[in-house]
Amino acid sequence: MKNKTALIVSDRELAAILAGLRLWESHHSGGRMPKWDVINEISSDCGKLKPLAVTEIAALCERINTPEANAGLFASAPILLAHLRILSAEDSQCAADWVQKKKAARVAIAEAEVSK
């Protein structure tokens, strides 16, 4: 589809974007503006994250507004995908190894029970 942009953001940046959207939503719905503590809860993901500083918000806005600022991220996307595939394969192998070890442990326990 045309007119779509992909943006890679950190968890902190995503929380800030969500807080801003909630403020915008509240303003345009004619409802009461949320209290500051509610916006702070959103921007900190209920205290799990440190909210963005003013300078970080300005940098994020610049990144969003400037396609060239994201060019490096898009250029590195194939490399990131390759790394994700490798990690996925390693994770799958790790999971398979864990299943095999668990099965072996069950067999050993069953054999120990039989020999008692």
N, C-alpha and C positions, 0 to 999 in steps of 0.2 A: 504494500500500500504506500501511497505517496504521503508526504508530510508527516513522517514519523521519525523520531530520533531515539536512539538508544543511549543511555547514559549509565556509566558505572559509578556508583556512589558507595561510600562507607555506610555502616550502620548509623553512625552519628549524623551524617548528611541526610540519610533517609528519614530519620526521626525529625530533623529540622524541617525538611520538606513537608512531612505529614502535619507538623504543628502549623506551618504556614498555610497549608491547604485548609485545615480546620478553621483557622481564623478567617480565611477568605470565604469559606462556606457559610460561616456564622454571619458574616457581614452581608452576604448576598441573600441569605434566606430570611432576613428581617428579624432573626432571633437575637437574643441577648448575646453580647460578646462573652466568650468564655473567660472565666477568671484566670489570672496569671498562673496560679498553681496548677490549673488544668493544662494549660499550654506547656508549662514546665514539665509536667508529667509526661506529656506526649514527646516533647523534645529530648527528654532524657530516658525515654522508654522505661518509665516508672522507676527512675533512679538507677538503672543499670548502666547508663551512658552519661558521659559529661556533655552537656549541651554545647553546641558550637559557640565560639566567641564571635564577636562582631566582625573581626577581621576574617574569620573562617567563613562566615555567612557571605561576606563581600566576595571572597575568592570563589565560593560555590556559585554565586550568582553570575560572576564573570565567566566561569567555566560553562555554565548552562547557556549563557548568552553568546558565547563565542565558539562556533563550530571548530575553529582551528585549535582551540585548547583541548578538544577531545580527539583530535586527529591521531595523536600518539596512542591513545587507548584503542582506537579502532584499528590502527596499523598493527598493533600488537595482538589483536584478537586471535588470529590463527595460531600464534605461539601459545597464548593462554589456553586455547582449546586443546592443543596438543598436550600441554601439561596436565590439563584436566582429564584427558583420556588416559594418560599414563597413571595418574593418581587413582582413577576409577578402576583400572586394571589391577593395580597394586592392592586396592581395597577389596576387590573381588577375590583375589588370590588369598589375601589375609582372611577374609570371611570363610573361604573354602578350607583353608588350613585349620581355622578354629573349629569348623564343623567336623573335620576329620579327627582332630584331637579329642573333641567331645565324644564322638562315637567310640574311639579307642578307649577312653576312660570308662565309658559305660560297659564295654566288653570286659575290661579288666575288673570292674566292680562285680559284674555278673559272674565271672570265672572265680573270683575270690569267694563269693557267696556259695557257689556250688562246692568248692573244695573245703568248706567249713564242716 
